[in-house]
Amino acid sequence: MLRRGDFLEHAQVHAHRYGTPKAPVLGALREGKDVLLVIDVQGAEQIRKTAPGVLFLFLAPPSWRVLEKRLRDRGTESPQDLERRLRTARRELALRRRYDQVIVNDRLAETVREIRGYLRKTREPSHRRPPRI
């Protein structure tokens, strides 16, 4: 898929490869639907270069201490992997000013409500054309 150019964005994060297939996103946009992608900063930079008019939201932890506790409490990584994730998080948090809106992800229901409110506030008229991707 990568060689054929079938990804809207792709990235290698913590030794794993991720990507967003173009076809379903383009199909949803053609139908006039909003599309929300959960991607890292590498993917966001790729989309920023190719899709004018896209809104970028950055989900931030309430604090560094909370982020560190959340990652440690998951218990899914070795100490080395955990430290690597924290280094990556520090670099990514430094880029939050490049986003249209920073939303603090403290409580899920509040976070979802804030995202919906922001999207409603910034939505263009219903006859808008989808971003060109």
N, C-alpha and C positions, 0 to 999 in steps of 0.2 A: 504494500500500500504506500509506503514511503517513497519508493522508487517511482511509482506511478503518479505521485502528487495527490494522493487521495486524502491527505490530512489537512485540516484547516490550520492546525498547529501541532507541534510535537516537541517533546523534550525528554531528556534523560535526567531523572531525579533520584538521588540516592541509589544508584546502580539499577534502577528500573526504568523502562521506557514507557512513556505515556503519549497519547495522541487523541485528537478529536477528529473523527471522520467528517469530511466535508458534506457528503450527500444528505444526511439527515438534517443538518443545520440549514443548508441552503433550501431544502424542501420546506422546512418549517417557516423560514423567512418568506418564501414565495407565498405561503398561505396566510401571511400577515401576522404570524405568531411571534411573540417575544421568545428569545432563546437565552437561557442562562447557562453559562459554562463555568464549571468549577475547575480552574486551571492554576498553575503556578505562574510566577512572574516571567519565566522564560516563554511560556505560551502566550501570555498577555503581550509581551514585546513583539512577538511575531504577528499577532493579530493587529496590534496598533499600527504596524507598518503597512498592512494590506487592506484594512477595512475602516475607512473613514466613517465617522458618525457612530461608532460603537461606544457605549458607556462602559467604564471600567470601575468596578467596586473592589475595594480591598477589605477583606475581613481580618481584623486585628484582634489579638487577645486583649483582655482587660488590663493585663500587666505582664511584664516579663516573668515575674514569679509564678503567676497563674499558668502561663504557657509551659514553663518548665515542669510544674507540678502535673499538668495534664499529660505531658509526654512521659514523664516518669511513671505515673500511675497506670498508664496503659500496660506497661510491662512487656512490650512486644519487641523491644530492641536490646541489643547488647549495649554495654556502656559506651563502646566506641561508636556504634551507630547512633546512639542517643546524642552524643557530643557532636557528631556530624550534622544531625538534624537541627540542633541548637545553633550551630554556626550558620547553617543555611537560613534559619529563621531570622537571625540577626541581620544578615545581608538583605533578606526580603523586606523586613520591617523598615529598613533604611530607604526603600524605594516607594513607600506608601504615598509620598507626596505626588507621585506621577499619576495617581489615580483620581478619577472624578469625585469619588466619595470614599471616605474611610468609615467603616461600620465596625463598631466594637462588638465582638461575638462573645457575649457573656452568658446570656440565657437564650436558648434556641428560639423560643416563641417570640421574644422581643426582637431578636436578630431578623427573623423572617418578616415580622411586622415592619421593621425599619427598612428592609430591602424593598418590600412591596410599596411602602409609602414613597420612597425615593423614586422608584420606577414610575409610579403614578404621577408624581410631580414633574418629572422630566419627559414624559411621553409626548411625542409629537402628535398632530392630528391623525386620525385613523387612515387618511389617504396617503400617508407617508410611504416612501419607497424604502425597501430594506437596504441596509448597508451593502455595498458592492464587495463581494469577497471572491 
